[in-house]
Amino acid sequence: MTQSWPGRYYTEHLQSTWRVFNCMVKLGHVPASFGQSYTVPLLKTGSNAHGKSVTVNDFRGISISPVISKIFEHCTVVLCTTIVILLQI
């Protein structure tokens, strides 16, 4: 049974990303852009911007990171945890 277009698309891209991840591990290098994110200010819960001056203390920041860097971060944690566990045996 063949996958529908979106499923096949994601599967092929994930297979390519594993090759990139393996190369990064072998070379010991992560692109600098993986550490970049975009910070978005959000109004804090319970803050009412109506009828008063809004200050910087009324906001909190969230960082938007590329999904692929988050996937690689998770894989790296799993890989490092596995290595530490194996070395302690």
The first five atom37 places (N, CA, C, CB, O) and aatype in JSON, in Angstrom:
{
  "aatype": [12, 16, 5, 15, 17, 14, 7, 1, 18, 18, 16, 6, 8, 10, 5, 15, 16, 17, 1, 19, 13, 2, 4, 12, 19, 11, 10, 7, 8, 19, 14, 0, 15, 13, 7, 5, 15, 18, 16, 19, 14, 10, 10, 11, 16, 7, 15, 2, 0, 8, 7, 11, 15, 19, 16, 19, 2, 3, 13, 1, 7, 9, 15, 9, 15, 14, 19, 9, 15, 11, 9, 13, 6, 8, 4, 16, 19, 19, 10, 4, 16, 16, 9, 19, 9, 10, 10, 5, 9],
  "atom_mask": [
    [1, 1, 1, 1, 1],
    [1, 1, 1, 1, 1],
    [1, 1, 1, 1, 1],
    [1, 1, 1, 1, 1],
    [1, 1, 1, 1, 1],
    [1, 1, 1, 1, 1],
    [1, 1, 1, 0, 1],
    [1, 1, 1, 1, 1],
    [1, 1, 1, 1, 1],
    [1, 1, 1, 1, 1],
    [1, 1, 1, 1, 1],
    [1, 1, 1, 1, 1],
    [1, 1, 1, 1, 1],
    [1, 1, 1, 1, 1],
    [1, 1, 1, 1, 1],
    [1, 1, 1, 1, 1],
    [1, 1, 1, 1, 1],
    [1, 1, 1, 1, 1],
    [1, 1, 1, 1, 1],
    [1, 1, 1, 1, 1],
    [1, 1, 1, 1, 1],
    [1, 1, 1, 1, 1],
    [1, 1, 1, 1, 1],
    [1, 1, 1, 1, 1],
    [1, 1, 1, 1, 1],
    [1, 1, 1, 1, 1],
    [1, 1, 1, 1, 1],
    [1, 1, 1, 0, 1],
    [1, 1, 1, 1, 1],
    [1, 1, 1, 1, 1],
    [1, 1, 1, 1, 1],
    [1, 1, 1, 1, 1],
    [1, 1, 1, 1, 1],
    [1, 1, 1, 1, 1],
    [1, 1, 1, 0, 1],
    [1, 1, 1, 1, 1],
    [1, 1, 1, 1, 1],
    [1, 1, 1, 1, 1],
    [1, 1, 1, 1, 1],
    [1, 1, 1, 1, 1],
    [1, 1, 1, 1, 1],
    [1, 1, 1, 1, 1],
    [1, 1, 1, 1, 1],
    [1, 1, 1, 1, 1],
    [1, 1, 1, 1, 1],
    [1, 1, 1, 0, 1],
    [1, 1, 1, 1, 1],
    [1, 1, 1, 1, 1],
    [1, 1, 1, 1, 1],
    [1, 1, 1, 1, 1],
    [1, 1, 1, 0, 1],
    [1, 1, 1, 1, 1],
    [1, 1, 1, 1, 1],
    [1, 1, 1, 1, 1],
    [1, 1, 1, 1, 1],
    [1, 1, 1, 1, 1],
    [1, 1, 1, 1, 1],
    [1, 1, 1, 1, 1],
    [1, 1, 1, 1, 1],
    [1, 1, 1, 1, 1],
    [1, 1, 1, 0, 1],
    [1, 1, 1, 1, 1],
    [1, 1, 1, 1, 1],
    [1, 1, 1, 1, 1],
    [1, 1, 1, 1, 1],
    [1, 1, 1, 1, 1],
    [1, 1, 1, 1, 1],
    [1, 1, 1, 1, 1],
    [1, 1, 1, 1, 1],
    [1, 1, 1, 1, 1],
    [1, 1, 1, 1, 1],
    [1, 1, 1, 1, 1],
    [1, 1, 1, 1, 1],
    [1, 1, 1, 1, 1],
    [1, 1, 1, 1, 1],
    [1, 1, 1, 1, 1],
    [1, 1, 1, 1, 1],
    [1, 1, 1, 1, 1],
    [1, 1, 1, 1, 1],
    [1, 1, 1, 1, 1],
    [1, 1, 1, 1, 1],
    [1, 1, 1, 1, 1],
    [1, 1, 1, 1, 1],
    [1, 1, 1, 1, 1],
    [1, 1, 1, 1, 1],
    [1, 1, 1, 1, 1],
    [1, 1, 1, 1, 1],
    [1, 1, 1, 1, 1],
    [1, 1, 1, 1, 1]
  ],
  "atom_positions": [
    [[0.84, -1.17, 0.0], [0.0, 0.0, 0.0], [0.89, 1.24, 0.0], [-0.96, -0.01, 1.21], [1.79, 1.36, 0.83]],
    [[0.64, 2.15, -0.89], [1.44, 3.37, -0.95], [0.82, 4.45, -0.06], [1.57, 3.88, -2.4], [-0.39, 4.49, 0.14]],
    [[1.69, 5.31, 0.45], [1.21, 6.39, 1.3], [0.63, 7.5, 0.46], [2.34, 6.93, 2.19], [0.97, 7.67, -0.71]],
    [[-0.27, 8.25, 1.08], [-0.8, 9.42, 0.4], [0.32, 10.44, 0.25], [-2.0, 10.02, 1.18], [1.38, 10.31, 0.87]],
    [[0.09, 11.44, -0.55], [1.14, 12.41, -0.87], [1.77, 13.06, 0.36], [0.58, 13.48, -1.75], [3.0, 13.04, 0.47]],
    [[1.0, 13.63, 1.31], [1.67, 14.29, 2.44], [2.52, 13.33, 3.27], [0.64, 14.95, 3.34], [3.62, 13.69, 3.69]],
    [[2.02, 12.11, 3.52], [2.78, 11.14, 4.3], [4.07, 10.75, 3.61], [0.0, 0.0, 0.0], [5.12, 10.64, 4.25]],
    [[4.0, 10.53, 2.34], [5.19, 10.17, 1.57], [6.19, 11.31, 1.57], [4.8, 9.79, 0.13], [7.4, 11.09, 1.69]],
    [[5.69, 12.53, 1.43], [6.53, 13.72, 1.42], [7.31, 13.83, 2.72], [5.67, 14.99, 1.2], [8.53, 14.04, 2.7]],
    [[6.62, 13.69, 3.86], [7.28, 13.81, 5.16], [8.26, 12.67, 5.39], [6.25, 13.84, 6.27], [9.34, 12.88, 5.95]],
    [[7.9, 11.46, 4.98], [8.77, 10.31, 5.16], [10.08, 10.5, 4.4], [8.07, 9.03, 4.69], [11.16, 10.24, 4.95]],
    [[10.01, 10.94, 3.17], [11.22, 11.16, 2.37], [12.1, 12.24, 2.99], [10.85, 11.54, 0.94], [13.32, 12.12, 3.01]],
    [[11.48, 13.31, 3.48], [12.26, 14.38, 4.08], [12.89, 13.95, 5.4], [11.38, 15.61, 4.3], [14.02, 14.35, 5.7]],
    [[12.18, 13.15, 6.18], [12.76, 12.68, 7.44], [13.94, 11.75, 7.18], [11.7, 11.96, 8.27], [14.92, 11.77, 7.92]],
    [[13.85, 10.93, 6.13], [14.98, 10.07, 5.79], [16.19, 10.91, 5.4], [14.6, 9.12, 4.64], [17.31, 10.57, 5.76]],
    [[15.98, 12.0, 4.68], [17.08, 12.89, 4.32], [17.65, 13.59, 5.55], [16.62, 13.93, 3.29], [18.86, 13.78, 5.64]],
    [[16.8, 13.97, 6.48], [17.3, 14.65, 7.68], [18.13, 13.72, 8.53], [16.14, 15.2, 8.5], [19.06, 14.17, 9.2]],
    [[17.84, 12.42, 8.53], [18.67, 11.49, 9.28], [20.08, 11.44, 8.71], [18.05, 10.08, 9.28], [21.05, 11.33, 9.45]],
    [[20.19, 11.52, 7.39], [21.53, 11.54, 6.78], [22.29, 12.78, 7.23], [21.43, 11.51, 5.22], [23.48, 12.71, 7.53]],
    [[21.6, 13.92, 7.26], [22.22, 15.16, 7.71], [22.62, 15.04, 9.18], [21.26, 16.37, 7.51], [23.73, 15.44, 9.56]],
    [[21.74, 14.5, 10.01], [22.04, 14.32, 11.43], [23.26, 13.43, 11.62], [20.83, 13.73, 12.17], [24.15, 13.75, 12.41]],
    [[23.32, 12.32, 10.91], [24.46, 11.42, 11.02], [25.76, 12.1, 10.61], [24.23, 10.17, 10.16], [26.79, 11.89, 11.24]],
    [[25.72, 12.91, 9.57], [26.91, 13.66, 9.15], [27.34, 14.66, 10.23], [26.65, 14.41, 7.82], [28.53, 14.81, 10.5]],
    [[26.38, 15.32, 10.84], [26.71, 16.28, 11.9], [27.36, 15.57, 13.08], [25.44, 17.03, 12.36], [28.31, 16.09, 13.66]],
    [[26.86, 14.4, 13.44], [27.44, 13.64, 14.55], [28.85, 13.19, 14.19], [26.56, 12.41, 14.89], [29.76, 13.32, 15.01]],
    [[29.04, 12.67, 12.99], [30.36, 12.2, 12.58], [31.38, 13.33, 12.5], [30.27, 11.51, 11.23], [32.53, 13.15, 12.89]],
    [[30.95, 14.49, 12.01], [31.86, 15.63, 11.87], [32.01, 16.42, 13.16], [31.37, 16.54, 10.77], [32.96, 17.18, 13.31]],
    [[31.07, 16.24, 14.09], [31.1, 16.99, 15.34], [30.83, 18.46, 15.13], [0.0, 0.0, 0.0], [31.36, 19.3, 15.86]],
    [[30.0, 18.79, 14.16], [29.7, 20.19, 13.84], [28.2, 20.38, 13.66], [30.46, 20.63, 12.56], [27.52, 19.59, 13.0]],
    [[27.7, 21.44, 14.28], [26.29, 21.82, 14.12], [26.26, 23.21, 13.51], [25.52, 21.78, 15.5], [26.96, 24.11, 13.99]],
    [[25.48, 23.43, 12.45], [25.4, 24.76, 11.85], [24.96, 25.82, 12.87], [24.43, 24.75, 10.66], [24.1, 25.56, 13.71]],
    [[25.56, 26.99, 12.79], [25.23, 28.07, 13.72], [23.76, 28.46, 13.64], [26.1, 29.3, 13.43], [23.18, 28.89, 14.64]],
    [[23.15, 28.31, 12.49], [21.74, 28.7, 12.33], [20.81, 27.84, 13.18], [21.33, 28.6, 10.87], [19.67, 28.23, 13.43]],
    [[21.28, 26.67, 13.62], [20.44, 25.82, 14.47], [20.23, 26.44, 15.83], [21.07, 24.44, 14.61], [19.27, 26.08, 16.52]],
    [[21.09, 27.35, 16.24], [20.95, 28.0, 17.53], [20.16, 29.28, 17.48], [0.0, 0.0, 0.0], [19.94, 29.92, 18.51]],
    [[19.74, 29.68, 16.3], [19.0, 30.93, 16.16], [17.51, 30.7, 16.37], [19.25, 31.55, 14.78], [16.97, 29.64, 16.03]],
    [[16.87, 31.71, 16.93], [15.43, 31.64, 17.1], [14.86, 33.05, 16.96], [15.05, 31.03, 18.48], [15.6, 34.03, 16.93]],
    [[13.58, 33.12, 16.88], [12.86, 34.38, 16.74], [12.04, 34.57, 18.0], [11.96, 34.41, 15.44], [11.21, 33.72, 18.32]],
    [[12.25, 35.67, 18.71], [11.52, 35.92, 19.95], [10.29, 36.77, 19.68], [12.44, 36.61, 20.98], [10.36, 37.82, 19.04]],
    [[9.16, 36.3, 20.2], [7.88, 36.98, 20.01], [7.37, 37.43, 21.37], [6.84, 36.04, 19.3], [7.25, 36.62, 22.28]],
    [[7.06, 38.72, 21.53], [6.49, 39.18, 22.8], [4.99, 38.87, 22.86], [6.73, 40.69, 22.98], [4.24, 39.16, 21.93]],
    [[4.56, 38.27, 23.98], [3.15, 37.96, 24.19], [2.69, 38.64, 25.46], [2.91, 36.43, 24.25], [3.41, 38.68, 26.46]],
    [[1.48, 39.17, 25.44], [0.9, 39.78, 26.61], [0.67, 38.69, 27.66], [-0.42, 40.51, 26.26], [0.09, 37.65, 27.36]],
    [[1.11, 38.93, 28.88], [0.96, 37.94, 29.95], [-0.51, 37.69, 30.25], [1.69, 38.41, 31.22], [-1.35, 38.57, 30.08]],
    [[-0.79, 36.48, 30.7], [-2.14, 36.12, 31.1], [-2.55, 36.99, 32.29], [-2.23, 34.61, 31.45], [-1.79, 37.15, 33.24]],
    [[-3.72, 37.52, 32.24], [-4.21, 38.36, 33.32], [-3.86, 39.83, 33.16], [0.0, 0.0, 0.0], [-4.36, 40.66, 33.91]],
    [[-3.01, 40.16, 32.19], [-2.68, 41.57, 31.95], [-3.77, 42.18, 31.09], [-1.28, 41.71, 31.27], [-4.19, 41.6, 30.09]],
    [[-4.23, 43.34, 31.48], [-5.27, 44.03, 30.73], [-4.66, 45.27, 30.1], [-6.48, 44.4, 31.64], [-4.31, 46.21, 30.8]],
    [[-4.52, 45.27, 28.79], [-3.89, 46.38, 28.08], [-4.86, 47.52, 27.83], [-3.31, 45.89, 26.77], [-4.46, 48.59, 27.38]],
    [[-6.13, 47.29, 28.1], [-7.14, 48.32, 27.85], [-7.2, 49.29, 29.04], [-8.52, 47.68, 27.6], [-7.34, 48.88, 30.19]],
    [[-7.1, 50.57, 28.75], [-7.28, 51.59, 29.76], [-6.05, 51.9, 30.59], [0.0, 0.0, 0.0], [-6.14, 52.66, 31.56]],
    [[-4.89, 51.33, 30.23], [-3.67, 51.66, 30.96], [-2.48, 51.61, 30.01], [-3.46, 50.7, 32.16], [-2.56, 51.06, 28.92]],
    [[-1.41, 52.19, 30.46], [-0.18, 52.14, 29.67], [0.42, 50.75, 29.79], [0.84, 53.23, 30.13], [0.5, 50.19, 30.89]],
    [[0.84, 50.2, 28.7], [1.45, 48.88, 28.69], [2.95, 49.05, 28.85], [1.1, 48.08, 27.39], [3.56, 49.86, 28.14]],
    [[3.54, 48.31, 29.75], [5.0, 48.35, 29.96], [5.61, 47.03, 29.54], [5.34, 48.66, 31.45], [4.9, 46.07, 29.23]],
    [[6.91, 46.99, 29.52], [7.63, 45.78, 29.14], [7.33, 44.64, 30.13], [9.13, 46.05, 29.08], [7.41, 43.47, 29.76]],
    [[7.01, 44.97, 31.37], [6.7, 43.95, 32.38], [5.37, 43.25, 32.12], [6.68, 44.57, 33.76], [5.08, 42.22, 32.74]],
    [[4.56, 43.78, 31.22], [3.28, 43.16, 30.88], [3.42, 42.07, 29.81], [2.31, 44.22, 30.4], [2.43, 41.45, 29.41]],
    [[4.63, 41.83, 29.35], [4.87, 40.86, 28.28], [5.82, 39.77, 28.74], [5.43, 41.56, 27.04], [6.63, 39.95, 29.65]],
    [[5.7, 38.64, 28.07], [6.69, 37.56, 28.22], [7.13, 37.18, 26.82], [6.1, 36.32, 29.01], [6.37, 37.32, 25.86]],
    [[8.32, 36.69, 26.71], [8.83, 36.32, 25.4], [8.79, 34.82, 25.18], [0.0, 0.0, 0.0], [9.05, 34.05, 26.1]],
    [[8.47, 34.42, 23.97], [8.59, 33.01, 23.59], [9.54, 32.96, 22.4], [7.19, 32.36, 23.24], [9.55, 33.87, 21.57]],
    [[10.31, 31.9, 22.32], [11.25, 31.75, 21.22], [10.71, 30.75, 20.22], [12.63, 31.3, 21.74], [10.3, 29.64, 20.58]],
    [[10.73, 31.14, 18.98], [10.31, 30.25, 17.89], [11.58, 29.72, 17.25], [9.38, 31.0, 16.84], [12.36, 30.48, 16.68]],
    [[11.77, 28.42, 17.34], [12.96, 27.78, 16.78], [12.55, 26.91, 15.6], [13.69, 26.94, 17.85], [11.41, 26.45, 15.54]],
    [[13.47, 26.69, 14.67], [13.14, 25.78, 13.56], [12.83, 24.38, 14.08], [14.3, 25.74, 12.54], [13.52, 23.87, 14.97]],
    [[11.82, 23.77, 13.53], [11.4, 22.43, 13.98], [12.53, 21.44, 13.81], [10.16, 21.96, 13.2], [12.74, 20.59, 14.68]],
    [[13.26, 21.53, 12.73], [14.32, 20.55, 12.48], [15.4, 20.63, 13.54], [14.93, 20.78, 11.1], [15.97, 19.6, 13.92]],
    [[15.7, 21.83, 14.04], [16.71, 21.93, 15.09], [16.21, 21.32, 16.39], [17.12, 23.4, 15.31], [16.99, 20.76, 17.14]],
    [[14.91, 21.43, 16.66], [14.35, 20.8, 17.85], [14.4, 19.28, 17.74], [12.9, 21.27, 18.06], [14.67, 18.59, 18.73]],
    [[14.16, 18.75, 16.56], [14.24, 17.3, 16.35], [15.68, 16.84, 16.57], [13.75, 16.92, 14.91], [15.91, 15.84, 17.25]],
    [[16.64, 17.55, 15.99], [18.05, 17.19, 16.17], [18.46, 17.31, 17.64], [18.95, 18.07, 15.3], [19.23, 16.49, 18.13]],
    [[17.95, 18.31, 18.33], [18.27, 18.48, 19.75], [17.79, 17.27, 20.54], [17.62, 19.78, 20.3], [18.52, 16.74, 21.37]],
    [[16.57, 16.83, 20.27], [16.02, 15.66, 20.96], [16.84, 14.41, 20.65], [14.55, 15.44, 20.56], [17.16, 13.64, 21.55]],
    [[17.19, 14.21, 19.39], [17.98, 13.05, 18.99], [19.35, 13.06, 19.65], [18.13, 13.0, 17.47], [19.85, 12.01, 20.06]],
    [[19.95, 14.24, 19.76], [21.26, 14.36, 20.4], [21.17, 14.0, 21.88], [21.81, 15.78, 20.23], [22.06, 13.33, 22.41]],
    [[20.12, 14.45, 22.56], [19.94, 14.11, 23.97], [19.79, 12.6, 24.14], [18.72, 14.83, 24.56], [20.39, 12.01, 25.04]],
    [[19.0, 11.99, 23.29], [18.8, 10.53, 23.36], [20.12, 9.81, 23.09], [17.73, 10.07, 22.34], [20.46, 8.87, 23.81]],
    [[20.87, 10.25, 22.09], [22.15, 9.63, 21.74], [23.14, 9.76, 22.89], [22.72, 10.26, 20.47], [23.79, 8.79, 23.27]],
    [[23.26, 10.96, 23.44], [24.2, 11.19, 24.55], [23.8, 10.4, 25.79], [24.29, 12.68, 24.88], [24.66, 9.86, 26.48]],
    [[22.52, 10.34, 26.08], [22.04, 9.58, 27.23], [22.37, 8.1, 27.06], [20.52, 9.76, 27.42], [22.8, 7.45, 28.01]],
    [[22.17, 7.59, 25.87], [22.48, 6.18, 25.59], [23.98, 5.91, 25.78], [22.05, 5.81, 24.14], [24.35, 4.9, 26.37]],
    [[24.82, 6.8, 25.29], [26.27, 6.63, 25.43], [26.68, 6.64, 26.9], [27.02, 7.73, 24.66], [27.47, 5.81, 27.33]],
    [[26.13, 7.59, 27.67], [26.45, 7.67, 29.1], [26.03, 6.4, 29.82], [25.78, 8.89, 29.75], [26.78, 5.88, 30.64]],
    [[24.85, 5.9, 29.51], [24.35, 4.68, 30.16], [25.25, 3.5, 29.8], [22.89, 4.39, 29.74], [25.58, 2.69, 30.67]],
    [[25.65, 3.38, 28.54], [26.51, 2.27, 28.12], [27.89, 2.34, 28.77], [26.64, 2.26, 26.61], [28.46, 1.31, 29.11]],
    [[28.43, 3.55, 28.93], [29.76, 3.68, 29.52], [29.77, 3.4, 31.01], [30.29, 5.07, 29.26], [30.82, 3.07, 31.57]],
    [[28.63, 3.53, 31.67], [28.58, 3.27, 33.11], [28.37, 1.79, 33.42], [27.46, 4.09, 33.74], [28.48, 1.38, 34.58]],
    [[28.09, 1.0, 32.4], [27.86, -0.45, 32.64], [29.17, -1.17, 32.81], [27.05, -1.09, 31.48], [29.19, -2.38, 33.02]]
  ]
}
